[in-house]
């Protein structure tokens, strides 16, 4: 098979539509290649001779590209050097290297020299009788060469070959016990007691969760870590990053043994391998009691029921007064008829509604029956009222359902003291979140930021909402709250946190290899196992209706207000009566 046909068959079998060729062929051979390329529907761009103008060859674009390089060209090393500098030896570029076809025994080390072809590269050196898959496990290591067979053949045979041989990740799983520079995060070394200590899961959760996954990755791919410990994830300052992000930006380490937020500003200086877990943050608080948001003495009955009860007892009082009036007009033998005036019957109606008796005992049968059924109705109404108000006093309200409700509530707000404690509030585009931040958090300054233990302890006392990573918050809640206290908790998300992922040096040659094996861990359930071990789920309400809540002064405050209002009105009326009596005496004399 001629070389032009093999080149087109090779890239067609790779499902590539764009080919960049660096050739030192005769014009006739190049024209023949271009003609065949057009007939197969592929796109071709050719660079010839001394390669004075080279393409950019960026490491990443939204499409894949095939590159064929004639190694017999005198300036082929320029292409190799630029591809190494730009990290173009990666999965986006499928390289086909054509050495001198008469020299099958050519030393690849001499040809490729210091070329950076790492495990994520797709580089094949093609001879007429065979093809060699070439890569290094590390820059300082010699080339690993695998004879994958083939040679110059057609696309049907190549498709059969790709279906037969193991995938690149499977072929390159053995990294030969090399050391990779890495770093992990221990933000609070004074509390660190080992990678398997579950007592303080809310401290450095993501490094502790990621560590066993990365250790399993190292065992899976047969490499080791040269690890250092730092305290910060990294923030941008004057264009450069601190912490772990800064180490990756300066290429001082290859990979981070931790999980970091997928943030836009970090994408410019580092890449990510694979997501580990989803982090959820929300305000945790206890819904205020019904008495804190409304008058509990009005809640047992709806407005219609209150109107019906009032109308029934008012009608009964009026009817009782009418019966007394009729008895007086007809001079019936009943001494109590004289007392059945409208004011007295009104007082009786109020007393009956409040379960109070009366000293009036009329001899008129109709009046007795009316009073009996008014008292009986009050028993039914009072029983329903008492049962309902007890349940209302025991249950929290549902007054706070949104961020705006939280903003306008009397609650005090706090935020977990983390490295991103202010960032996501300030960056949020939600107007409700911005209003909450400016009205509730900014005025407090640094006092708004608390440790997990302090914030959750204040939530327990009520009228305090704490923005916290839910796994950290529920870890403390599960160990400090009673079962009943767990039942009254509510969550409201102010903003959505990004996913966390394993960071790696930008354009690292191990990114795709690590990503595939970490995804395999997730598919096999190993990531979920680590998540269940280190991430605390939302606490369940096991108490149900058990226990009770003591009634406080705030719950009966409306009754005290009514008592004070009545006492004040009575005092004013007493003063008015005294004054009236005094004026009458002065006028009499």
N, C-alpha and C positions, 0 to 999 in steps of 0.2 A: 504494500500500500504506500502511495507517495505521501510526502510529509504534509502537503497542503490539505489533503483529504483527512489525514489523521488529526490535524489541529482542529478542523471544523467538527469532526466526529467527537473529539474529546470534549469540547466545550458544549456541544449539543447534548451530550450525555449528562453534563453538569447542570442542564437547564438554564444556561446563561445566554443572554441575547446581545451583550456588548463585549467586544474583544479589543484589547489594546495590544498591539504587536510591536516589539522592538527587534527589527530584523536587519541583516546585512545581505540580503538577497539581491539578485539581479532585478532590474525593472520588469523584465518579462515574468519572472516568478511572482513578483509582488502583484502585478496586474492579474495574473492567473488566480492568485489567492483572493483578491478583491472581487473578481467576477464570480468565483464559487461562493463567496460569502453572501453576495446579493442573492444568488439563486437559492440559498438555504434560508433566507429570511433573517440572517444575523447582521449585526452592525459591526463595522471594523474601522479602527483608526490605526495608522501605521506610522512609526517613527523609524527612520533609516539612518545609516551611516554613523556619524559621530555623536548623535543624540545631543546636539547643542541646545535644543529646546525640549525640556522634559515636562510631562504633565504633573499636576499637583500630587496625585496619588494620596488623598486624605485617608486616614484610618477608617472613618465611618461615613457612610452616606445611606440613603434610603433604598439603594439598590445594590446588587452584587455585580461583580465585574470579573471577566477573565483576562489574564495577562500572559502572553507568551514572549519569552526572551531567548534570543539566539545567543548562547554563551560564547560562540566563536567570534562575536563582534569585538573589536579591540577596546571599546569603551563600555562593555557590559557591566563593569564594576561600578560605573556611575549610577546605573539603574539600581543595582543591589544596595549601594550605599544610601541612596535617597529613600528607597523603600524601607531600609532599616531605621533611618532617622524618623521617618513619618509613621512608623509602625504599620506599614502597608502589608506586611506579612501576617495577615489575620484571616478570619473566616469570610470577610467581605470580598477578598481577592482570591481567586483561584489561579495559582501560578503554574505554568507549564514551562520548565527550563529545558532547552535543547542544546546539550553539549555537542562537541564534535562527534558526529555519528560514527566515525571510524575508531573512536577511542572509548570502548565500553569499560575499560578498566581505569578510566580517569579517576584520580583521587578527588573525591568531592570536597574534602577538607581544603585542598589547594584552590579549588574553583570558588567555593563559597566563602572561605576565609572567615572574617568576623561578622558575617551576615546574621542579623537577629531574626532567626526563624524559631519561634517558641511553640509550645504545644497547641496554640490556637491557630497555627498557620495551616494553609492548604497548599503545599508545595510538592510538586511531582517532577522528578527528573526523568525524561523519557529517552530511551534508547530504542533502536529498532526491535530488539528482542525482549525487552523488559521495561518496567517502570518502577522507579524507586520513590517511596514516600519518605520525606526528609524533614527532620525537626531536631531541635535541641531541648533538653529538659530545663536547661538554664544557660545563660549567655556564656558562662565560663566552661560549660561542659562540651564534650565532643558531640558530633552529630549522631543521632539515632537514625539508622537507615533500614527500611523494611521493603523487601522485594515483593511488590503486589502483583507481579506478572504482567500480562497484557502485551506491551510493546506496541508497535504501530498496527492498529487494528481498526475495525469499523465500530460505529456507535452501538450496534446490536451487541457485539461482544463486550464493549465497555459497559453497557447497562447491566449485562449479566455479571460482569466483574464487580461492579459497585454493589449489586444485590448479594453477592457471595461473601465478600470480605467484611470483617467487623467494622463498625463505625469508627470515626477518628477518635472519639472519646474512649471507646473500648480499647483501641490499639495503644492509646497513650496514657493509660491509667497508672503506669509505673513510672514515677518520677525519680527513681533511683536513690531514695533517702537523702535528697538534697535538703539544704536548710533555706527557708524563706524568711526574710526579715518581716516581723509583724509587731503589732502593738495592741494592747487591750486597755480597757478603762476600769480603774478603781477610783471612783470619785471620792469615796470616804474610807481611806485606808484604816482609820482607827476602828471601824466596825467590820472590817473584812476578816472572816474566819475560815475562808476556804471556798472553793468553787462548788462544793456540795452542801454547804450549810444552808438549811432551809429556815432558820430562825428569823433572819432579817431579809425576807424575800423582797421587801419593798425598796431595799437599798441595792443599787447597781443590778437591777433585775435583768436588763438586756445583755450585759456582758456575761452574767452567770448563765443565762439561758442559751446564749450563742456558743459559749466555750465548749460544752460537750459536743455540739454539732460540728464545730470546726476541728475538734480532736478526732472525731470519727471521719471527717473529710481527709485529714492528714493520714490516718490509717488506711483509708480506702485508696488513696492515690500514692501512698508510700513516700511521704516527705515529712519533714520536721520543721518546727518553728524555732526561730531565734527571736524570742519575744521580749519586749520591754513593756513596762507598766507606766501609764500616764493617768492624769486625773481629769482631763477635759476632753469633750467631744470635739470642740473647736468652733470658734466664732470668727467672722471676718473682721479684720482690723487693718485699715489702710491698704486694702487690696490683697492681703494675704491672710491665711487662716492660722489659728492657734490649735493646740491639742492634736488629736488624732488626724483631723482633716488637714492640718498643717504638715504633719509628717508625710501623709500621702501626697500632698501637693508638691513637696520638695523631693519626693521619691526616695525618702529615707527608709520607708518600709514598703513592702509589697501588698500586704493585706491587713485589715483590721479584724482582730478576734473579738468582735462586738457587733452590735446592730445600731445603725444610725438612721435618722430621719432622711427620707428622700426629698431633699430641698433643692430648689432651682439654683440657688447661689453655689451650692456644693458641686453641682453637675459640671461646672466649668473647670474644676480642679481635680475631681476624682470620679470614679465610676462605682457601680454597685454590682454584686454578683447575683444575689437572689433574696427575695423577701423572706423574712422569718415569721413575724407575727404582726397582727394589726393592733395598734395601740389606741385605746379609747379614753378620752378625758371628758369629764362632765362635772357640773356642780352637783354635789351630793348634799342634801339637806332633809330635815324633817319638816313635813308639811305643818304649818301653824295650826293650832287647835281651832275649833269652830268659834270659840269665844274670842279669839284674837282677831277674827275677821268679820264677825257678825254677832248679833244678839241671839244667844242660844235659846232664850225663852220664847222667841218668835218662830224658831225653825221647826218645832214638831208638827205644826199644822200649816197647810198652805193658806194662801190669802182667802181662797174660797171657803175653806173650812172655818177659818176665823170669822168670816162674815156670817156664815150659817149659824155658828154657835152664838155669836153676839145677837143675831136677829132672833134666835129661838128664846134666849133668856130675856131679852128686852120685850119680846111679845108676851112671854109668860108674866113678866112684871106688870105690863100694861093690863093684861086680862085679869090679873089678880086685883088690880086697883079698880077695874070696872065692876068686878063682883062685890067688892066692898062698897062701892057707890050705890049699887042696886040694893044691897042689904040695908044700907042706911036710909034710902028713899022709901023702902017698903016697911021700914021699922021692924025688921026681923029680930027675933030674940037672940041676938049675938052681940055680946059686949065688945068683942075684938073687932067687930066691923068698923068701929070708929077709928081703929088704927090702920086699917087697910087703905091708907092714902097713897098717892103716887110716889111720894118720896120714900115711904116705908117699904112699899113693894119693890121699888128700885134697889133699895139697900138689901132686901131679901134676895133679889135676883143675883146681885153681885156675891152675896154670901153663899148662895147655893152653888154658883159656878166655882167658888173657891173652897168648896167642901166645908162650909161653916153652917151651923144650925141657926135657929131663930126661936125667940121666946113667944112668937105669935102662934097661937093654936086656935084657929077659927072653928066654930061649930057648924059652919055652912059646909055641907058635904062637897059641893062643887069646888069650893076654895081648897078644902083639904086634898081632894084628888089632884087639883092643879099643882099644889105645893109638893105632893108626893112624887109626881112625875117629873117636876123640875129637879128635885133632888136625885131621882133615879137617873135622869139624863146626865146630871153633873158627874155621877159616879162613873158612867161609861166614858164620858169625855176626859175626865181626870185620869182614869186608868190608862187610856191610850196616850195621853199627854206625858204622863210619868214614864211609861215604858220607852217612848220615843226619845225623850230628853236624856235618859240614861245612856242610850246607845249613841246619841250625838256627842255627849261629853266624853265617851270612851274612844270615839273615832276622830282621826285628823280630818282637816278640811281638804278640799281640792282646789283651793283658791289660786295656787301658783302652778301654771301649766306652760308658760312661755318665758323667754328671756325678758320680755317687757314686763310681765308680771313680777319677775324677780327684781327688776330695776325699780319698780314702783312699790315694792313691798317694804315693810319695816326691817327686813333682815339685814344683818351685817354680812359682808362678803369677804372671803379669803381665798388665796391661791397657793397651791403647793410650790414650795421653793425649789425650782428646777432651773436648768440652764436656759430653758425657753420660756420662762415664766411670764415675760412681757411681750415676746416676739409675736406670738400668734394672736394676741389681743390687738396689738398695734397694726398687724398686717391684715386683719380681718376686714372684708368688704361688706359685711352684714351691718346695716345701720343699727339694728337692735343690740348687737354685740358691742359696737362702738359707744352707744349710749350707756350701756351698763359699765363699760370700762371707765368712761370719763366721769360718771356720776358716783360710782360705788368704789372703784379701786384706786384711781389716781389720787383722790384726796387723802387716802390713807398713807401713801408713800410706801416705804419699806415695811410698815406695820402690816400691810395686806398679805405678805408672803410668810408662810408658816411651814413648819415641818409637817409630815404626814400625821404623826402622833398628836401634835398640838391641834391641828385643824380638825381631825376627826373627833377629838375630845370636845371641842367647842360645838361641833354639830350635835353631839349627844345632848347638850343642854338646851337645844332649840333656838330658833330665830337666828341661825347662822348657816350660811351656804358656803361650801368649800369646793373650789375647782381642783380636781385631783385626778391622777391616772387611776382608773377604776380598779385595776389589779392591785395597786398599792393601797388604795383606800379600803377596799373590801378585805384585804389581808389584815389590816388593823381592826376593822369592824368585827370580823369573825372571831377575833381573840379577846375583844374588850366589851362588846355589846351583849346585853341579854337577848334572849330569843324574841321577846316582845318588842324591844327597841329596834331590832332589825326589820320589823314589819312596817314601820312608819317612814321608811326612807324613800326619797324621790330623786330622780336624776333629770337634769336638763343640760343638753350639749350647747355650749356657746360657740364652738368651732370644731371642725373635723380635723384631727391630726393626720399627717401623712403616714404612709407605711414605713416600717423600719426594715433595713436591709443590710447585708454585710458589705462594708466598703472595701474597695480595692484600688490600687494605683491606676491612674488614667492610662488607657491603652495597654493595660497589663496583658502579657501573653498567657495568663492563666485564667482570665475572666470567664471565658466560655466553658472551659473545663470544670472550673469550680461551680459555675452556675448549673451545669447539667447534673453534677453529682449532688449538689444541695437540693435541687428539685427532686431528685430521686429519693432523698431522705424525707422530703415532705410527702411524696406519693406513698412511701413505705410506712408512714405513720410515725417516724422518729421525731419530726418537728412537732407534731401534735403531742407526743409524749412529753417532750421538753416543755411545751406550752402549758400542759396540764400540771406539770410539776412546779413551775415557777410563776405562772399567771393564775391569780385567785379569781374564781368566778364570782358572779353576783350572788350575795348571800341570799338564802331562801328563807321565807317566813314560815317557820315551823310551829310558832306559838298558836296561830289561828286566833280563836276568840278567847284564849286563856288569859288569866291575869286581869288586872284592873288598873285604871289610872285615877289617882287621887284628885279630887276636885279642889282646885286652888281658888284663891281670892279673885283672880281674873275671870274665872268661869261664872261667878255669881255677882260680878260687878254691876251688870244691868239691874239686878234685884236691889242692890244697895243704892244705886242711883234712884230707883223708884221710891225706895223707903225715904231717902233723904229729900226727894222732891215732895213726897207726901207730908213729911214732917215740916218742911219749910212752908208749904201751903197752909198747913194747919196753924203754924205759928203766926203767919200773916193774917189769917182769918181771926185768930184770937186777939191779935193786936187791933184789928179793925173793929171787933166786937167791943173791946175795952174802950176804944176811942169813941165809938158810937154811944156807948152807955154814958161815958163821961160828958159828951155833948148834950145828951138828953137831960142829964141831971142839971147841968148848967142852965139849959133852956127852961127847965121846970122851975128852978129857983129864980 
